[in-house]
């Protein structure tokens, strides 16, 4: 008798779970969401960034260079119709490149680490910047 009651209880629990699961399924599929609570997500494809039409390359100095001369030559190449500005920690210089776009100037360095910023500005206003760090040291390595 006890075994029959245990089996009957087990079957009743399974049947109850089955009925509750079916009822929950139908309840969830019949549910509607009001339009006021829905949100629309729009996916836009990324647009490529337009690279500037102006170029700038520096021949001298190299980044993280350690020099023993207080006067440093800064040289490079850009468009011939651009204006080049060289900004150091203690001074700045405005240069007009030659007809082939090359430019060169000298900069006086402070003791220790110096950050040089070279900016090339095209006539249409576009600009490109290169930063270099140069360390002036009189110690022998």
C-alpha positions in Angstrom: 0.0 0.0 0.0 2.7 2.5 0.9 4.5 1.8 -2.4 1.3 2.5 -4.4 0.8 5.8 -2.6 4.4 6.8 -3.3 4.1 6.0 -7.0 0.7 7.8 -7.1 2.2 10.9 -5.4 5.2 10.9 -7.8 2.9 10.6 -10.9 0.6 13.4 -9.5 3.6 15.7 -9.0 4.9 15.0 -12.6 1.4 15.6 -14.0 1.1 18.9 -12.1 4.5 20.1 -13.4 3.5 19.2 -16.9 0.2 21.1 -16.7 1.9 24.1 -15.1 4.6 24.1 -17.8 2.0 24.0 -20.6 0.0 26.7 -19.0 3.1 28.9 -18.6 4.1 28.3 -22.3 0.6 29.4 -23.6 0.6 32.4 -21.3 4.0 33.6 -22.6 3.2 33.1 -26.3 -0.1 34.9 -26.0 1.4 37.9 -24.2 1.6 41.1 -26.3 3.9 44.1 -25.6 2.4 47.5 -26.0 4.0 49.7 -28.7 4.8 52.3 -26.1 7.2 49.9 -24.4 9.1 48.8 -27.5 12.3 50.3 -28.6 13.7 50.3 -32.1 17.4 49.8 -32.5 19.0 51.1 -35.7 22.3 49.7 -36.7 24.5 52.0 -38.8 27.6 50.8 -40.5 30.8 52.6 -39.5 32.0 55.2 -41.8 35.7 55.1 -42.6 37.7 58.0 -41.3 39.0 60.2 -44.1 42.8 60.3 -44.0 44.1 63.9 -44.5 45.4 64.7 -48.0 48.5 66.2 -46.4 51.5 64.1 -45.5 54.4 64.7 -43.2 57.6 62.6 -42.7 60.4 63.5 -40.4 64.0 62.4 -41.3 65.5 63.9 -38.2 65.3 63.5 -35.2 64.3 59.9 -34.3 61.8 59.4 -31.5 63.4 58.8 -28.1 66.8 59.8 -29.3 69.5 60.9 -26.9 71.8 63.6 -28.2 74.9 65.4 -26.9 74.6 68.5 -29.0 72.4 71.4 -27.7 71.5 72.4 -31.2 69.3 69.8 -33.0 68.5 69.6 -36.7 64.8 68.9 -37.5 64.3 68.0 -41.2 61.6 66.2 -43.2 59.2 66.4 -46.1 55.7 67.6 -46.7 53.7 69.3 -49.5 55.5 72.2 -51.0 52.5 74.6 -50.5 52.2 73.7 -46.8 53.4 75.7 -43.8 55.5 73.8 -41.2 55.6 74.8 -37.5 58.2 73.2 -35.2 57.4 73.7 -31.5 60.0 72.8 -28.9 59.8 73.2 -25.1 61.4 76.6 -25.2 60.9 78.0 -28.7 58.9 77.6 -32.0 59.7 78.1 -35.6 57.6 78.5 -38.7 59.1 77.2 -42.0 58.1 77.3 -45.6 59.1 74.1 -47.4 61.1 74.2 -50.6 59.5 73.4 -54.0 60.0 69.6 -53.5 58.4 69.8 -50.0 61.6 69.3 -48.0 62.3 71.5 -44.9 65.0 71.8 -42.3 65.6 74.0 -39.3 67.5 73.9 -36.0 66.2 73.9 -32.5 67.9 74.7 -29.2 67.3 71.9 -26.7 66.9 72.3 -22.9 68.7 70.0 -20.6 66.9 66.6 -20.2 63.9 65.5 -22.1 62.5 67.7 -24.9 59.2 67.2 -26.7 59.2 68.4 -30.3 56.0 68.9 -32.1 56.1 69.3 -35.9 52.9 70.4 -37.6 52.3 70.7 -41.3 49.3 72.8 -42.3 47.9 72.7 -45.9 46.3 75.8 -47.5 42.9 74.2 -47.1 43.3 74.1 -43.4 44.1 70.4 -43.0 46.9 69.6 -40.6 49.0 66.7 -39.5 51.2 66.5 -36.4 54.1 64.4 -35.4 55.5 64.4 -31.9 59.1 63.3 -31.1 60.8 63.1 -27.7 64.5 63.9 -27.7 66.8 63.9 -24.6 69.8 66.3 -24.4 72.5 64.9 -22.2 76.2 65.7 -21.8 77.0 62.4 -20.2 79.1 59.8 -22.0 77.4 56.4 -22.6 
